[in-house]
Amino acid sequence: MLICGYFLFPRMKILIDARVISDKMHGIARYSYNLIENIAEIDTENEYILLSGYSELEVFSSRYKNFKFIKCNTPLYSVQEQLIIPPILKRENVDLYHSPTFSAPIYQPCKVIMTVYDMIHLIFGRPIHRLYYKYIAKRAMTKALCIITLSEYSKNDIVKWLGIPQEKIYVTHSGVDKRFKPTGDAAMPDEIKKRFGISNRYILFVGNQKPHKNSIGTLKAFKMAVKKERLPHYLILVGIKKDIIEDKNNGIGDEFNNRIICIDNLTDNDLIKFYQFADLFLLPSLYEGFGLPMLEAMACGVPVVTSNSTSIPEVTGNAAILVDPENTQEIANAVCSVLKDENLKTDLIRKGLERAKMFSWKRMAEETIKLYMRGYESSNNS
């Protein structure tokens, strides 16, 4: 029997759909991996099955007696998964299936919990994304036992856009990996500087080329700030391809383009170094369901300028400078203020380090296990 609070629960069999995890640890993959890693350290009683095509997870599963790996290369968000996953759930006699993506079977032979991060694909997505949400994701969410999301803002958005009952949605904040911390080194290692062509102080952006990340607005604000205060800084855009500055139609012009470095993808180890040695983290996103890069920057001791909208104020509190993401001049002014005012910069670093400590992957995993148990109890009582 497993003890949780004052209740006793029989051993459960839980399948976590980990197909999203790969070598590229974007937001959803990072959440999924940290969930699994922390559950493995916390829960030695329940039985866990990891469904994935990623060989590293097979190695991971072999380290824990209550973990099992089932290989599955079926693409996410495909017709095939609707046909292949339900028989696996039945064959393995699974009590609860957790999908940490927007995807889940419409036919559900066991209890289902889904993690839904935001409504970005409905608000900013292409027509095909909206159709998927309307006819697949919404039906799966409606049938699911409960929905996990990462912020109160996203919870309200799910209710607004999909009509899912509020009492069915639970908020469990993401955490920050302990590797994201200030460095004791005086300078970035020469090997990294040489590999990426870094020769000066820099402002850091971490995101992707989707419109809601506002990379164009970031570029315009950076150029405005450099021109206004003659800043010596470069702008490093992680998750962005170089063609963004070569596109003559995006309205950013050619001035200061020699100070922009685009890096499509980074390993976590390199990403941490980029955070640690940045003078400022800048991400004036138009929409975030949570805002993990802001917390990662704070945990590394970097002052943050970000948006005053969507979930971001909920995550950053008063530990960042918040700006209107659609006001380029306001963004540029905030950048200049932080880089020119040492007292402000020091205060933001102190507040950011304290704020980041409030978010823990272990706590998130503990809260998720409690939802698993609640789901098991409700299935036995229904």
C-alpha positions as CSV (number, residue, x, y, z in Angstrom):
1,M,0.0,0.0,0.0
2,L,1.2,3.5,-0.8
3,I,0.7,6.2,1.8
4,C,-0.2,9.7,0.6
5,G,-1.4,12.1,3.3
6,Y,-3.9,10.1,5.4
7,F,-5.0,7.8,2.6
8,L,-3.8,4.4,1.6
9,F,-3.7,3.5,-2.1
10,P,-3.0,0.2,-3.9
11,R,-0.1,0.0,-6.3
12,M,-1.0,1.6,-9.7
13,K,0.2,1.0,-13.2
14,I,0.8,4.3,-14.9
15,L,1.8,4.8,-18.6
16,I,3.5,8.1,-19.4
17,D,3.5,8.9,-23.1
18,A,7.1,10.2,-23.5
19,R,7.3,10.2,-27.3
20,V,7.9,14.0,-27.3
21,I,11.3,13.5,-25.6
22,S,14.4,13.6,-27.9
23,D,17.8,15.1,-28.1
24,K,16.2,18.5,-28.7
25,M,14.9,19.5,-25.3
26,H,12.3,22.2,-26.1
27,G,9.7,23.2,-23.6
28,I,7.3,20.3,-23.7
29,A,10.2,17.8,-23.9
30,R,11.9,19.5,-21.0
31,Y,8.7,19.3,-18.9
32,S,8.2,15.6,-19.7
33,Y,11.7,14.6,-19.0
34,N,11.9,16.4,-15.7
35,L,8.5,15.0,-14.7
36,I,9.8,11.4,-15.3
37,E,13.2,12.0,-13.7
38,N,11.7,13.4,-10.5
39,I,8.9,10.8,-10.3
40,A,11.6,8.1,-10.5
41,E,13.3,9.6,-7.5
42,I,10.2,10.1,-5.5
43,D,7.9,7.1,-6.2
44,T,9.3,3.6,-5.8
45,E,5.9,2.0,-5.3
46,N,3.8,2.6,-8.4
47,E,4.7,0.9,-11.6
48,Y,5.5,3.2,-14.5
49,I,5.6,2.4,-18.2
50,L,7.4,4.9,-20.6
51,L,6.1,4.9,-24.2
52,S,8.8,6.3,-26.4
53,G,11.1,5.7,-29.4
54,Y,14.0,7.5,-27.6
55,S,16.7,4.9,-26.7
56,E,18.0,7.1,-23.8
57,L,14.7,6.6,-22.0
58,E,15.2,2.8,-22.4
59,V,18.5,3.1,-20.6
60,F,16.9,5.4,-18.0
61,S,14.1,2.9,-17.3
62,S,16.5,0.1,-16.7
63,R,17.9,1.9,-13.6
64,Y,14.6,1.7,-11.7
65,K,12.9,-1.6,-10.7
66,N,9.4,0.0,-11.0
67,F,10.0,1.4,-14.6
68,K,9.4,-0.3,-17.9
69,F,10.1,0.9,-21.4
70,I,7.9,0.2,-24.5
71,K,9.3,1.3,-27.8
72,C,6.9,3.3,-29.9
73,N,7.8,5.4,-32.9
74,T,4.2,6.4,-33.8
75,P,4.2,10.1,-34.7
76,L,2.5,12.5,-32.3
77,Y,-0.7,14.1,-33.4
78,S,-1.2,11.4,-36.1
79,V,-4.1,9.2,-37.0
80,Q,-1.9,6.2,-36.3
81,E,-1.7,7.0,-32.6
82,Q,-5.4,6.9,-32.3
83,L,-5.3,3.3,-33.5
84,I,-2.1,2.1,-31.8
85,I,-2.1,3.5,-28.3
86,P,-5.5,2.2,-27.0
87,P,-4.5,-1.5,-27.6
88,I,-1.2,-0.9,-25.8
89,L,-3.1,0.5,-22.8
90,K,-5.5,-2.5,-22.8
91,R,-2.7,-5.1,-23.3
92,E,-0.6,-3.7,-20.4
93,N,-3.7,-3.4,-18.1
94,V,-2.9,0.3,-17.5
95,D,-4.7,2.1,-14.7
96,L,-3.9,5.6,-15.8
97,Y,-2.4,7.1,-19.0
98,H,-0.7,10.5,-18.8
99,S,-0.1,12.4,-22.0
100,P,2.3,15.3,-21.4
101,T,1.4,16.7,-24.8
102,F,-1.8,18.1,-26.4
103,S,-2.4,14.6,-27.8
104,A,-4.4,11.6,-26.4
105,P,-6.6,8.8,-27.7
106,I,-10.2,9.7,-28.1
107,Y,-11.0,6.0,-27.2
108,Q,-9.7,5.7,-23.7
109,P,-9.7,2.2,-22.1
110,C,-8.3,3.6,-18.9
111,K,-8.3,6.8,-16.9
112,V,-6.5,9.7,-18.8
113,I,-4.7,12.8,-17.5
114,M,-3.5,15.3,-20.1
115,T,-1.0,18.2,-19.7
116,V,-2.1,21.1,-21.8
117,Y,0.4,24.0,-21.7
118,D,-1.4,26.8,-23.5
119,M,-3.8,27.8,-26.3
120,I,-1.0,29.1,-28.6
121,H,-2.0,26.8,-31.5
122,L,-5.6,28.0,-31.4
123,I,-4.7,31.7,-31.1
124,F,-1.6,31.8,-33.4
125,G,-1.8,28.4,-35.2
126,R,-2.6,27.5,-38.8
127,P,-6.1,26.3,-39.8
128,I,-4.9,22.7,-39.6
129,H,-3.9,23.3,-35.9
130,R,-7.3,24.7,-35.1
131,L,-9.0,21.8,-36.7
132,Y,-6.9,19.4,-34.6
133,Y,-7.8,21.2,-31.4
134,K,-11.5,21.3,-32.3
135,Y,-12.0,17.7,-33.4
136,I,-9.3,15.7,-31.6
137,A,-7.7,17.6,-28.7
138,K,-11.0,19.0,-27.3
139,R,-12.7,15.6,-27.5
140,A,-9.8,13.9,-25.7
141,M,-9.7,16.6,-23.0
142,T,-13.4,16.4,-22.5
143,K,-13.2,12.7,-21.9
144,A,-10.0,12.9,-19.7
145,L,-10.2,12.6,-16.0
146,C,-8.4,15.9,-15.5
147,I,-6.2,18.5,-17.2
148,I,-2.9,19.7,-15.9
149,T,-1.6,23.1,-16.9
150,L,1.3,25.3,-15.9
151,S,-0.3,28.6,-14.9
152,E,-3.5,30.2,-13.8
153,Y,-3.5,32.2,-17.0
154,S,-3.4,29.0,-19.1
155,K,-6.2,27.5,-17.0
156,N,-8.4,30.4,-17.7
157,D,-7.5,30.3,-21.4
158,I,-8.4,26.6,-21.6
159,V,-11.8,27.4,-20.1
160,K,-12.3,30.3,-22.5
161,W,-11.2,28.7,-25.7
162,L,-12.3,25.1,-25.3
163,G,-15.1,25.2,-22.7
164,I,-13.4,22.7,-20.4
165,P,-14.9,23.0,-16.8
166,Q,-12.7,25.0,-14.5
167,E,-12.9,22.4,-11.7
168,K,-11.4,19.8,-14.1
169,I,-8.1,21.8,-14.5
170,Y,-5.2,21.7,-12.1
171,V,-2.2,24.1,-12.1
172,T,1.3,22.6,-11.4
173,H,4.1,25.1,-12.1
174,S,7.2,24.0,-13.9
175,G,10.5,24.0,-12.1
176,V,14.1,25.0,-12.9
177,D,16.9,22.4,-13.3
178,K,19.5,22.7,-10.6
179,R,22.2,23.0,-13.3
180,F,20.9,26.5,-14.1
181,K,22.8,28.6,-11.5
182,P,25.3,31.4,-11.5
183,T,28.8,30.6,-12.6
184,G,32.0,31.1,-10.6
185,D,34.0,31.6,-13.8
186,A,35.2,35.1,-14.7
187,A,34.6,34.6,-18.5
188,M,32.9,32.3,-21.0
189,P,35.3,29.5,-22.0
190,D,37.3,30.3,-25.0
191,E,36.2,27.1,-26.7
192,I,32.6,28.3,-26.7
193,K,33.5,31.8,-27.8
194,K,35.4,30.4,-30.7
195,R,32.8,27.9,-31.7
196,F,30.0,30.5,-31.9
197,G,32.0,33.6,-32.8
198,I,31.3,35.5,-29.6
199,S,33.7,38.4,-29.1
200,N,31.8,40.9,-27.0
201,R,29.2,41.4,-24.2
202,Y,25.7,40.3,-25.2
203,I,22.0,40.3,-24.7
204,L,20.4,36.9,-24.9
205,F,17.1,35.8,-26.4
206,V,15.9,32.1,-26.1
207,G,12.9,31.1,-28.1
208,N,11.9,30.0,-31.7
209,Q,10.7,31.6,-34.9
210,K,7.0,31.3,-34.2
211,P,5.3,34.7,-34.3
212,H,4.3,34.7,-30.6
213,K,7.9,34.7,-29.5
214,N,8.3,38.2,-31.1
215,S,11.8,37.8,-32.4
216,I,11.2,40.6,-34.9
217,G,10.2,42.9,-32.1
218,T,13.3,41.9,-30.2
219,L,15.5,42.7,-33.1
220,K,13.9,46.1,-33.6
221,A,14.2,47.0,-29.9
222,F,17.8,45.8,-29.8
223,K,18.8,48.0,-32.7
224,M,16.9,51.0,-31.2
225,A,18.7,50.5,-27.8
226,V,22.1,50.2,-29.4
227,K,21.6,53.4,-31.4
228,K,20.1,55.3,-28.5
229,E,22.9,54.5,-25.9
230,R,25.7,53.4,-28.2
231,L,25.7,50.0,-26.4
232,P,28.6,47.7,-27.2
233,H,26.5,44.6,-27.0
234,Y,25.7,41.9,-29.4
235,L,22.3,40.1,-29.6
236,I,22.4,36.3,-29.4
237,L,19.2,34.7,-30.6
238,V,19.0,31.0,-29.6
239,G,16.4,29.0,-31.5
240,I,16.4,31.3,-34.5
241,K,17.8,30.7,-38.0
242,K,20.1,33.2,-39.7
243,D,17.5,33.8,-42.5
244,I,15.5,36.0,-40.1
245,I,18.1,38.8,-40.6
246,E,18.5,38.1,-44.3
247,D,14.8,38.5,-45.0
248,K,14.3,42.0,-46.5
249,N,10.6,41.9,-45.8
250,N,10.7,41.8,-42.0
251,G,11.3,45.5,-41.6
252,I,14.4,45.3,-39.4
253,G,16.8,46.9,-41.8
254,D,20.5,46.2,-42.2
255,E,22.0,48.4,-39.4
256,F,23.9,46.5,-36.7
257,N,23.2,43.1,-38.3
258,N,26.9,42.4,-37.8
259,R,26.1,42.3,-34.1
260,I,23.5,39.6,-34.3
261,I,24.3,36.0,-33.8
262,C,21.7,33.3,-34.6
263,I,22.0,29.8,-33.1
264,D,19.4,27.4,-34.2
265,N,19.9,24.8,-31.5
266,L,22.1,24.4,-28.3
267,T,22.8,21.5,-25.9
268,D,21.7,22.2,-22.4
269,N,25.3,22.5,-21.2
270,D,26.0,25.2,-23.8
271,L,22.7,26.9,-23.1
272,I,23.6,27.2,-19.4
273,K,26.9,28.9,-20.3
274,F,25.0,31.4,-22.6
275,Y,22.7,32.3,-19.8
276,Q,25.5,32.6,-17.2
277,F,27.5,35.1,-19.2
278,A,24.7,37.3,-20.6
279,D,24.4,40.9,-19.4
280,L,20.7,40.8,-20.0
281,F,18.0,38.3,-20.9
282,L,15.4,39.7,-23.3
283,L,12.2,37.9,-24.3
284,P,9.2,40.2,-25.0
285,S,6.9,37.4,-26.0
286,L,3.4,38.0,-27.1
287,Y,2.1,34.9,-25.5
288,E,3.4,32.3,-23.0
289,G,1.7,29.5,-21.2
290,F,4.4,29.6,-18.5
291,G,7.7,31.2,-19.4
292,L,10.5,28.8,-18.4
293,P,13.4,30.6,-20.1
294,M,12.7,33.7,-17.9
295,L,13.1,31.5,-14.8
296,E,16.2,29.8,-16.2
297,A,17.8,33.2,-16.8
298,M,16.9,34.3,-13.3
299,A,18.4,31.1,-11.8
300,C,21.6,31.9,-13.6
301,G,21.8,35.3,-12.1
302,V,20.8,37.3,-15.2
303,P,18.5,40.3,-15.1
304,V,15.3,39.9,-17.2
305,V,13.3,42.1,-19.4
306,T,10.1,40.4,-20.6
307,S,6.4,41.0,-21.3
308,N,3.7,42.3,-19.0
309,S,1.1,40.0,-20.6
310,T,-0.4,36.5,-20.5
311,S,1.2,34.1,-17.9
312,I,4.5,36.0,-17.6
313,P,3.8,38.3,-14.6
314,E,2.4,35.3,-12.7
315,V,5.8,33.6,-13.2
316,T,8.3,36.5,-12.8
317,G,6.5,38.4,-10.1
318,N,8.4,41.7,-9.4
319,A,11.8,40.1,-10.3
320,A,11.8,41.3,-13.9
321,I,11.2,44.5,-15.9
322,L,7.8,44.0,-17.6
323,V,7.1,45.8,-20.8
324,D,4.4,46.0,-23.5
325,P,5.6,43.5,-26.0
326,E,4.1,45.4,-28.9
327,N,5.8,48.7,-27.9
328,T,9.3,48.5,-29.4
329,Q,10.3,51.9,-27.9
330,E,9.3,50.7,-24.4
331,I,11.3,47.5,-24.8
332,A,14.4,49.4,-26.0
333,N,14.1,51.9,-23.0
334,A,13.9,49.0,-20.6
335,V,17.0,47.4,-22.1
336,C,18.9,50.7,-21.8
337,S,17.8,51.2,-18.2
338,V,19.0,47.8,-17.0
339,L,22.3,48.0,-18.8
340,K,23.0,51.6,-17.7
341,D,21.9,51.3,-14.1
342,E,24.1,49.0,-12.0
343,N,21.9,49.3,-8.9
344,L,18.8,48.3,-10.9
345,K,20.7,45.4,-12.5
346,T,21.9,44.2,-9.1
347,D,18.4,44.4,-7.6
348,L,16.9,42.4,-10.5
349,I,19.6,39.7,-10.2
350,R,18.9,39.4,-6.4
351,K,15.2,39.2,-6.9
352,G,15.5,36.8,-9.8
353,L,17.6,34.3,-7.9
354,E,15.1,34.3,-5.0
355,R,12.1,34.0,-7.4
356,A,13.7,31.0,-9.3
357,K,14.0,29.1,-6.0
358,M,10.2,29.1,-5.7
359,F,9.8,26.8,-8.7
360,S,10.8,23.1,-8.2
361,W,10.5,20.2,-10.6
362,K,10.4,17.9,-7.5
363,R,7.3,19.8,-6.2
364,M,5.7,19.6,-9.6
365,A,6.3,15.8,-9.7
366,E,4.8,15.4,-6.2
367,E,1.7,17.3,-7.1
368,T,1.3,15.2,-10.3
369,I,1.6,12.0,-8.3
370,K,-1.2,13.2,-6.0
371,L,-3.4,13.8,-9.1
372,Y,-2.6,10.2,-10.3
373,M,-3.7,8.9,-6.9
374,R,-6.9,11.0,-7.0
375,G,-7.6,9.6,-10.4
376,Y,-7.1,6.1,-9.2
377,E,-9.4,6.6,-6.3
378,S,-12.1,8.2,-8.4
379,S,-12.0,5.3,-10.9
380,N,-12.5,2.8,-8.1
381,N,-15.4,4.8,-6.7
382,S,-17.1,5.4,-10.0
